[in-house]
Amino acid sequence: MMKRILTLLTLILIFSSINAQTTDDLKNNSLLSASIISVTIGGDFVVTGSFSSTFTERLDQFITRIYNETYSKALQSLRDTKLIEQLNEEFKSISLRGIILRRAGGKTLNIDLLKFRLNGDFKNNPYLKNDDVIIFPPSNEDKNFFTINGAVNKPGKFYFVEGDKLSDAIELAQGINKAYDKITGVEISRLSYDGNKINLIKTNIEENLPLQRGDQIRVLAEETQRLDFHVVVVGEVNMPGYISITKNNTTLYDVIKRAGGIKGTAFLSHSKLLSGNVANYILASKFGLKIKTDEILTTQEISDKLLELENILMSRMSNLTEEDTSYFFAENQLRTLMSETSIDFSNLNDPNSKASNYIVNDGDIIIIPKIDNTVYVFGQVGKKGKISFKEGENYLYYVNKAGGFSDYSDEDVIVIKGQTKEWISVTDNIVKIEPGDYIWVPKDPHRSFSFYLKQTSVYFTILGSIATILLLLNQFGK
């Protein structure tokens, strides 16, 4: 309440300067000075009082000018962030419907500026006259409203004005959406005053029923499936990019064919298909591709929330320890975001193969990497990097090609398979090295004397505690 009072006081303080500035600007122009008129704003507007205008100014132009001048002056006088937020809320809450324009001769006009801004009908935007009074209604869309959704261009919630009909609601929603082939009717949900009963009124557009406060309108039509279904193909195809698909019967073979076919440099054994719903997220976070920037931001936010919910649902009935939980969440995040399908792309050239007949879904990402005939060696070696693959050679060949083991290397070398990302220790396994694999030589951790001393002291403390307990038990047993 105090914030609202402070905001209103600020507006009152700047009102006089706005009015004076407006009057001076008009009087300084000799051509306009003879046509200066006085117009009063009342009701629930950002600022009220009498302001200077001209006979050539229409109502919407006048209101917009006073609104912008008031907003600009208010921002200049405020420094507190919370007050600025409060000011913005006050300005946004003004109703553009149900406005009353009273002429000096007693004539009253009902003005709907929102309709004028939608359809350009100057009936709702007349020229101003001297001593006009513009009265804005109280803005209370929580109780004084109707909603409309369904087969319209812009569903939403609108300020209710006495005399509104179904046609007014459809007009404010910018008409029937032409994407829908057939409108089957209109349903109006009307709650009782106590909110415990609902009256469902079935009608059609032609009847143009009068509305009541709180009406919730649905323009009914069968949902169109003529949507933007597509997949993304990146990598070693002749024409990568977005490929349009049907709702649920386009095969992977058809997609690859429309992408121009697979290049001879494709690494089919390492190709992947990532399931939809997080397509833009994956493209942005994993591959750095920003094809639709606005959609990526939205998808990332949604994906984060969905991932958080998925983790909660997956772990709520588990008995995971603290250490296990971190690992589980990492694995579950990969499962949720990557959503890889087990498809053998090696058989994609055969139109009758299981891979070729796989049905793709909207948002799927198909990644065909370039063949990489190397093995990457890193860690405690002389010179990390890619080593050309040689058939039949074991891990030692590639380590030696990378400069050999360093003085601090660990004997437990790990081979990370390029396709599955599986970690395999060479100590206990005979590992076949393949193109695209990684060889990691870990570091042998060297500890200081103080580290071992601390560890030893911990062990002796535990042994001492055990000995004390045994001694006490022995004493009690006597």
N, C-alpha and C positions, 0 to 999 in steps of 0.2 A: 504494500500500500504506500509506504514511504517513497519507494522508487517511482511509482506513478505520480505522486505529488510533486517530486523533484522535477520529473520530466515536464509536467504541465506548467510548473513555475518557470522553467527555462523557456518554454514556448511563449508564455505570456510576456517575458522580458524581451524576447526578440521580435515580438509582433509589431511593436511601434516602429522599430527600425526598418522592418520590411515594408510596412505601409508607407512610411515616409519616403523610402527609396523608390518605391513603385510610383508614387505621386510625382516626385521630382523628375523621374525618367520621362514620364508622360508630358509634364509641363515644359520640359526643356525642348520638346519637339513642337515648334509653332504650328505645324500642320495638324497635329493631333490635339492640341490644347482645347480647341473649340468643341471636340467630340468626347471630352472626358465625362464619364458617368460614375456614379457610386453604386457598388454592388455589395450586398451584405451576405456573409456566410454564417450560418447558424447550425445548431445540432451537433452531431458527433463527427466533427472534422478535426484535422490536426491543429488548426488555428481558427478562431472565430472573430468576427468583427466586420467593419466596413472597409472596402478596398476600392482603389481606383481601377477603372477599366475604360473601354471605348465601345462605341456602337458597332464597330467592325469585329469585335471579339466574340467568339462563340463560347458557350458555357464550358465545353471540355477544354478549350484552350486556356480559358481563365482559371479554371480549377487546377489544371496541370501546372500553370505558371506559379500560382500561389503555393501549391504543394511543393514544387521543386525549390522555390525560394526559401520556404520555411525549413525544409529538410536541410538545405545547404547551410543556412544560418545556425540551425540547431547543432549540426556536426561541428561547426567551427567553435562553438561555445562549450562543447563537452570534451572531456579528456578521459573520464572513467569508462572502462570497457563495458561494465555492467549497465551503466546508464545508456550507453550507445546501443546495446542490445535491446534494452527496454524501449528506447526511442524507435528502433526499427520495427519492433512488434506493434507499437502504437500506430505507426504509419501504415503497416500492412493490413491492419484490422479495419480500415475504412471501407464502408460498403459503397459500391458504385450503383446499386439498385435501390429503388424506393426513395429516390431523391424528389423533393418537392420544390418547384420554382414558383414563387408568388410574385405576380406583377403588381405595380403600384396601383393599378386600377381595380384590383381585387381578383383578377383571373389567376387560377391555379393550374399548373402543368405538372403532370407526373413524368419524371425523367428516369430513364434507364441507361446510364452511361455505359454499362457493361455491354448491353445490346448494341449501342452505337459503335463501340470499338470492335464488335464482331461483324456487324452487317452494314455499317456506314449510313444508317437511316438518320437523316438530319432532324427527323421528328424528335429524337432524343438528344439533339444538340443544337438548340435554337440560338439565335443572336441575343445578346444581353441588352437590356434596357435600363434606363436610369431608375434607381431605387428598387431594382430586383432584389429578392431575398431567396437565397438558396439554402434549403434545410436538409441536412444529411440525417438519415435515420440512425438509431442506436445499432451498433454492429454487434450482433449476438447470434452467430451462426451455430452455436451449440444447441440452441432451442428453436431458432427462427430459420429453418433450412429445409431443403429437400435434396435428395441425391438422385443421380441417374447414372446407370452403367449398362453394360451389354453392348449391343450392336450400334454404338454411337462413336463419333470421331474423338471426342474428348470427355470421357466420363469424369464426374466430379461432384462436389458438394457446392450448392449455391444458396445465396440469401433468398429467403422466401418473401414474396411481395403479394399482398392481397390481390386476388384476381388472376394469379398465375394459373395457366392451363398446361396440359401435356405438351402442346406445341411450343410453349415458352421454354420448357425444360429441354426439349429436343433442339431448339434453336441455340440455347446457351451451351449445349454440348456439341455445338457446331455440326449438327445434322446427323443423319443416318450414315454409318460407314458403308460405303459402296462395295467394300470387300465381301460383304455378306449378300449372298444371292437372293435370299428370301427371308423376310421378316415374318415370323409366325405369330406375333402378338406382343402385347405389353402387359407386364405384371406390376401392380402397385401394392407395396406392403405398407399397411397403415396401422400403427400401434394405437391401442386405447390410451386414454389419458394417464392411467396408472401404470402403463407399460407392461401389463400382464397378459394382454390379449392382442392378437394380430389378425387383421382383416386383409385377406389376399383378394385383390380386385383384378380380374382378368378383363382386358379390353383390347382395343386395337388403336392404331394411330389416328384413324379417321374420326373416331368418336370424340377425341380431344377433350377428355374429362377435366373438370376443374381440380386443382391440387389443393392439398391442405398441408399445414406445417408438419414437418417430420416425415413426409411421404418418401418412400424409397422405391425408385422406379427401375425396372429392368426391361430393356428392349430385347425381346427374345428372338433368337435366330440360331440355327445350327452352326456350331463353331466351324469356321473354315479351316481346312487343312492345307490351303495354298500358302505355305509358309516358307521361310528362308532356310530350308534344310540343306546343309552342306557339310563336307569334310575338308580337311586341309592335308595336302600332300606336299612334303618338303624333302629335298635331297635329290638323289640321282634318278630323276625322271626328266623327260624332255620338256614338259610344260608344268612345272610345279605351281601350286597355289590353291585357291579355293575351287572345289568341284561341287556343283549342285547335285543333289541326290533326291530320291523320293523319300517318303516317310519311313517305309520299312521293307523295301524289296530291291535295293541297289546292292550289287555284289562288289567285293573288293576287286575282282577282275575287271568289272566295268569301270571302276574308278581309275585304276592304273591305265587302262586303255585310253580313257578320256584325258589322262594326264600326259599323253604322248608316248606311253610305254617306258620300260625300264632301260636305263643306259647300260652299256657294257661295263662301266666302272662301279656298278651297284654292289654293295656288300650285303647280299640277301640274307645270309645267315645271321647278321646283326641288325636286321630291320625290325621295326616295332610298330604296333598299332596301339595307341593309347585311347581309351574309351572317352566318350564325350562328357559334357557338362563342365569340364575345366580346361577346354581347349585353349582359350586365350591365356589362361593362367600359366599353363605349361609352356606355351610359345614364348611368353614374356620372361618367366623365371628360369626356365631350363635352357632355352635356345636363343634368348635375346631378340625374338622377333615381335615387333609391335605393329601388327597389321591393322587392328582396330583399337586405337588407344583408349577411347572412352569406355568401350565394353570391357577392356582388360581391367580397368580400375574397379568396375562394378563386380566383375567375376572374382577378382582377388579378394575383395571384402566378403563376398558371399562364401567363397571357398574356405576362407579362414574360419568363419563361423560354423560352417558345416563340418570342418575338420575337428574343431573343438567339441562339437556335439558328438561326433563319431567316436572320439577318444573317450568321452564320458560314458557313452552307451556300451562301448566295447569293454571297459574296465570296471564297470560298477559292481559286477558280481565276481570279480577276480580276487585272488589271494596274493597278488604281486607284492614283492618287497620294493623298497624305495629304489634299489639299484635296477631291479627288473622293470620297474615302471618306465624309467627313462628310455631303456632299450625298446620296450614294447611300443611306446609312443612314437619313437623314431621309425620303427617298422610299420606301424599303422599309418603314419603320415605318408610314407612311400606307397603303401598299398592304396590309400585313398586318392592321392594325387596322380600317381602314375597309372593305375588301373590297366596294367598291360594285359593283353590277350595272348594266349599261347598259340600263335600262328607260325607255321613253317613257311616263310616267304620263298624258300628255295624251290617250291613247287608251283610258284605263281604263274609260270609260263604255261602250265597245263590248265586249260579252262574247266576241266572236270575235277580238279583237285579240291580238297577240303578248304584250302586257303583261298582259292579263286572264288568259291561259292559262299564264302563268309559274308553275311549281311552287315553292312556298315550302318552306323547310326549317326544322327545329327551331332556335329561337334567332334567327331573322331579325328585323331591326328595320325597320319601315316608317315613314318620317318624311314627313309631309305638312305642310309649313310654311304659315303664313298668308300670303296675297298681300301683297306689299310694293311699293306703287306709288311707290317713291322711289329716289333715287340718293344714295349716301353719299359725301360729299366730305371728305377729311381731309388732313393734312399742312400745308404752308406756305400756308394760306389764312387769311383774316381770321376766319372763323367756321365751324369744321368742324361737320358734322352732316348730317342727311337733307334732301334737296331733292326736292320733288314732281316726279315724272317728267312730261316734256312731249314728246310725240311729235315726232320730226324734229330736235330740238335736239342740237348737238354738245357736246363736253366744256367748251368755253369758257362756254357758257350756265350750266352748273352751277357752275363755278369762280367766275363773277361773282356768282351768287346766294349763294355762300358767302363773299362779302366780297372776292373777287379775290385775285390773287397777292400774297404778302408780298414784302418787299424782299430776302429771302434764298432765294426759291424758284428751283428749277431748271426749265429750259425743257422737259426731257424728262418730261412728265406721263405717268403710267401709268394705264390703265384695267384694272381687275381684274373679269373677267366673273363675275357672281353665280352662274351655274349651274356653270361649269367651273372657276372660280378661275384661269383663264388670264390671264397678265400681257401686256398689249399696249401698246407705246409709241405715243403719238399722233404722234410725230415722223415715223415712217416708214410709218404706216398711217392709213387713214381708218376710224375705229372707230364703229360704230353703237352708241349708248347705249341700253340696255334697262333696264326696271325690275329692281331688285335689284343693279345694277352698283355698283362702287366706283371712285372717282376719287382717285388718290393723287398729291399734288404734293410731290415730294421736295425736300429742302433742298440748295441749292448749297453744297458744302463750302468754307468760307473758311479758308485756310492762313496761318499767321504767316510773317514774313520768315525766321525761323530754320528753319522747315520747308523752305522752298525752298533756303535756303543749304545745308542738310544734303543735300538731293537733288542739288544741283549738285556738291557735293564728292564724292559717290558716283560721279557720272558722270565727273568729272575723274580720280578714282582709277582707274576702269576704263580710261579712255583712256590714262592714264600706263602702266598695266600692258601694254596692247597695244603701245604705242610701244616699251617696253623689250624685249618679245619680238621685235618686228620688227628692232630694232637688233642684238640678239644673233644672230638668224638671218642678218642681213646680214654680220656680222663672221665668222661661221663659213663663210659662202659664199666668202670671199676666199681 
